[in-house]
Amino acid sequence: MLVLITGDLHVHAARGAGPVRCLRFRRRQTLLRLAIERGLEHVLVEDIAAVADVAPRTFNNYFPSKEAAIIAEGADRAARMRDALRARPAGEPLWTALQHAVAELFAGRREPDRTWVTKARLIKATPALRVEQLKSDTSVQQLLAEEIARRTGTNPQQDLYPRLAAAAVISAVRAALDHWLDADPATPLAQVVSQALQQLADGLPEPGENSQNRRPPP
């Protein structure tokens, strides 16, 4: 779910963007509203175009599919993750740097609002959106692996480590978001993501006797 974690946590995230990006954002929001109201499978490009007051081909010029429109901005997310990691001190241990880099994505942000949560639940419940999200996460993972390779002196094409580390980070964040969406009572999202990365950095030790994750044997 990194598409959500590093994307727009709030609708006002598009503020200050250029005209083209603002148009893309508004059309994505129109599609999202219709998808929430009707279900994505019941929304046609013609429906989006009518509500947005544009021609269907205009929408298609911006997005290759409805699913891609909702998930959009994978390249931007990948660059933000890479840049946050690159900004960490060169001598900092990798997993410490990764934890700080992900935490930086939450800096100055409130908890996700209702629209963001609804979008997250829609993606989780819609197989076609999950597939599109995995494509976006893969682009983030690839760029993250390249930056991990740069920091560790490895080759992302020849060595397993950078790809494995990047995949572990993406999977941890995805698991944290899924857990957060299902948790009752809710815990701050940034805290859940931090806990997931810390457990990963610790080598995923088995939960202790006093851990809330421990369950009695059958």
N, C-alpha and C positions, 0 to 999 in steps of 0.2 A: 504493500500500500504506500510505497514511497511517493507515488504520484500525488498522494494527498498530503503526506507529511511535509514535503518540500514545496508544495504548491500553495495556492491561495487559501490561507486559513480563514480569511474573511473576504466578503464581497468587495470591500474597499481596497483590496490589494491591487486592483487595476488602476487606482488613482495615480496620476502622474505618468502613465504610460502614453506612448505615441498614439496617433489617431487610428492606425491600422490595428494595433493591439487592442485598443478600446473597442473597436467594432467587433473583433473576434470575441472578446470577452462578453459583450452584450449578446451576441448570437449564441454563445455557449450557455449563457444564463437563461435565454429563452428556451433552448432545447432542454436544459436541466429541469426547468419548471414544468414543461409539458411532459417530460419523462416521469417526473414524480407524480403528476396528476393522473396520467393515463397508463403508465408503464411504457418503457422504451420501445417495445415491440409494436405498440399501437400508435407510434408517432412517425409520420412520414416527413420527408424533407419538405414537401409542399406545405405541410402544417406549420413547420418552423418558419418557412419563407413568408407565409401569410401573416403570422403573428409579428414577425420582425419587419414586415413591409419591404421585403426584398424578393428578387427573382430566385427560384430554386437553384439556378446555375450559379448565382452569386454565393449562396451558401456552399455549394460544391467547390467553388474556387478557393474557399478558405479551409475546408476540411474534406478529407477523402471519404469519411463516413460519419454517421451519428455517434458511433462509439468513440472514434478518434476525437470528435469535437468535445465530448465530455471529459475525456482523459487528457487532452491537449497539453502542450508545453513541456514535453519530456526533455527536450534539448536544454531548455532553460533550467530545469530542475537538476539535470546532470551537471551543468556548469556551476550552479550554486554549490552543490555538494563538493565538487572538485576544488573550487576556489576556497571553500571553508577549510578543507583539509590542507591545501597548499599554504594557507596563511598561518598554520601552526608552526611553532619553532622547529627547526631542522633536527635538533637533538632530542626532541620529545619522543618517548616510546610510542610505537605505532598505535597501539590500542587506546592509549590515553589521548592521542591526537584525534583518533576517530570518534571517541566519545565527545570530545570538545567540539569537533566539527559538526556533528549531528545536533548537539545542544545549541550551537550557534544559529541553527535554522529556526529555533524557537525564541530567540532573543527578542525581548520587547513585545511579544505577542500574548494576547489573552487566550483563554481556552476557546476552542472552536465554537462557532455559533451554530444555531439550529440548522441553517442552510447547509453548512459544511458537513454536519453530522448526517443530515438526510442524504446528502450526496454520497457520503462514505457508505451508508447502509444500502443505497441503491446499487453501488458498484459491487458490494459484497454479495448482494442477492441476485445479480444479473450475470449469468455466465459469459455473455458476449462482452460485457464491460470488464470482467475479470481477465479475459484473454487479452483485451486491448491494454489493460493495465500492466500485465506481465510484459508486453512488448515495450512499454514505456520504462518499466523498472529495469529491463535488460539494457537499455541505453544508458541509464544512470549507473548501473553496475559496471558496464564496460569502461566508462570514463573514470569511475572510482578505482577500478583495477589498474588503470594506467597510472594514476597518481600514487597508488600504493606501491606500484613497481618502482616509480621514480624515487620514493622515499626509502625503499628497502634495497635498492640496487639490484633488482631482479628484472626479468624480461617478461612482460605480460603475454607474449606469444609463445615463449619457450618454457617458462616456469609456472608451476601449478599455484604457488602461494598467492600471488596477487589476485588471481581470479577467485580462488577459494575464500580469501579474506573478504573480498568485495561481496561475494555471494552470501557469506555469513552475515555481513552487516545488513544487506537488503532484506534477507529473510528474517533477521531479528526485528527490524523495524516493522515489517509486515505483520509478524506475529504479535508484536506489541499493540499495533493498531486494532487487530482483530480482537485481542484480549480486552482492550479498552472499550470497544464498542459493546462487548458482552458483559462487562464488569458491572456488578451491583453490590455495594454502592460504587459510584464512579470514583476513579482516582485521576488526578491531573494527567493529561496525556503526556506531557514532557517528562513527568516522573516515571511513567510506565516505560517509555522508550529508554530512559536512562537506566532503569533497572534491567531491561533486556540486554542492553549493551554491556553493562557491568557483569552480568552473568556470563555472557559470551566471553568477555575479556578474562574472566576467572576460569575459563575452561568448562563451563556448564557443570559445576559440581552438583552432585545429587542433593536435593533439598535436605536441610538438617531436621532434627527431630522437632524443633520449635517453629519450623517454617510453615506459613499459611498454605504452601503448596503441598505439604505432606498429607497423604491420605492413608487411613488405616488399611492394612492388608485384607483381602476378601476372606 
